[in-house]
Amino acid sequence: MTTADATTGTADPASTGTSAPAAPRDRAQRLRDTRAKLESETDLWVATADPSGGGPHLIPLSYHWDGAAFLISTPRTSVTSRNLLADRRVRLSLGPTRDVVVVDATAEPVDLADLGSQAADAFAARTGFDPRTLGTPYQYFRLRPHRIQAWREADELPGRTLMRDGTWLT
């Protein structure tokens, strides 16, 4: 519930729990903030599409970021696995709508035997979830970003692209 200023009848911003928007960040600050978010977050939204016309699919998954790629895991029979095996394009999203990071990436399927224990251990430690311990077969995917964008508000839309063709922009 908001309160209104008795003299003007306008809402008091302090009563809404909101504050004035922050000034737009420069590219260097956005890069620092984005890299920190990739390293500190655990979950993201994964959007895939069925290339045979079945439509888009969106699911939240946990991930491990190694500084170059995301590692995710999902049941082999899931819609996400089927979509990524048929069409390697994937879009990821992290953070709230007013501080979002959007990633366009290419998925590389990685079988557990080829993943290596170090990467599987890092995934399990980071996410608190170890697919190796389950009876259901899981598929790992390494998601290599080729474009990363980040923005908070409309005033940050210019310059929102921080990675292009897999290379961080400076």
N, C-alpha and C positions, 0 to 999 in steps of 0.2 A: 504494500500500500504506500502510495506517495503522499506527501503533504504539500499543500499549496501555500505560497507566500500570500499572506492576508491582504497585502496592498496591491499586488499585481494579479493574483489568481493563477500564477504560473507555478508549475511543479518545481519543488526544491530538488536539484540533482543529488544532493547528499542523501536524501531520503530514499532514493531509488537504488542505492548501492552502486551507482555508476559514477564515473568521473569524466572529466574532459578528455577527449582523445589525445593520445600522445602525438608528438610531432612525427612526421614521416622519418623513418630511419634511412641513413645513407646505405650504399651497397655494402661497405665494409661491416657495418653493424648488423645488417641483415644476414650477411654470410656467417658472422659469429653466432648470431641467434639461431640460425637454421642448423648449423653444425652442432650446436649445443642441444637443440631439440632432437636431432637424429640420434645423438649419443645418449640422451637422457630418457626419452620416451620408450615405451615397451610395446605399445599397440598402435595399429594403424588400420585404415580402411583400405581394402583391396578390391578394385573394380576390374572385372574381366568381362569378356563377351563371348558368346557362342558363335563361331564363324558360320555355322549352318543356319543362322537366323533365329536361334532360340532366345536372343535378347541379352541384355546386360545382367550382370550378377555382382552384387556388392556384399562383402562380408568383413567383419573385423577379425584381425589375426594379430598374434604377437610376432615380434621380429627381433633379430639380432643384426645390428649395423656394425660392420667391420672397418668402416672408414671408406670403403669403395662400393659395397653392395649390401643389400638387405638379404637376410636369410629367413625364409618362412617355411612352415611345414603344415600340411593339411592332409586329411585322408586321401588315399589314391583314388578312391571312387567318388570323391566330392565333385560338385559342379565346378568349383574353382580349379581343382587339378585337371579335370577334363578340358576346361576352357584353356588353361595355360599350356597344356600339352598340344592342343590343336592350333592355338594362336598365341604366340609368345608375348604379345603386347599386353601391358598392364598399367593401370593408373593407381597410384597410392595417394592417400591423404592423411596428414597428421595434424593434430591440434584443433582448437575450436575455430569456428568460422571467422572470428575476428583476429586470428593469429595463425593462419593456415600455411601449411607447406604442401604443395601438390607436386608429385613426382611421376613422370612418364618413364617407364622402364621396360626392359626386355627380360623375360624370364628364361632361366636355364634350369631344366630339371636336373637334380643331383640325387642319385641313388645313395642310400645310406652307406653302402660299401665304398663308394667313391668320395663321400663327404669327408671322411677322416674323423677320428675320435676328438681331435682338438676343436674342430668347428662344431661338432655335435654337442660336445661338452659346453662350449661357449654359448650356444643357443639355449641349452637347458638351463644354464646358470642365469642367463640374462632374462629369460621368459618365465622361469619357474615351471616349465613344462617340458617333459622329455618323451617325445614320441617313441623312442627306442624301447620304452618300458611297456608299451601298450600292445595288445593282441591284434588290433586293427593296423593294417599296413599304412604307413604314412609316406608321403612324397615330400621331399625337400625341394625348394626352388631358390636359386640365387637370382635376385632381381637387380639387374645392373641399370642404374639410372642414366638416362641420356639427356633429360631436361628436368630441372628443379626450379620451381617458382615459389616465392613466399611473399605474403602481404598481410597487412592488418585491415586497412580500410581503403577506400577508393583512392585516397591520396598516395598510396603506395603501389598502385597498379603500374604506373610507369617505372621501369627498372625492376619489375618483379622477377624476371628471369635471372637466376643465379648460376645455373649450369646449362650449357648448350653443347650438344653433341658429346656428352660425357665429360666435358671439361668445365671446371669451376671458372666463372668469370671474375676478373679482379677489377 
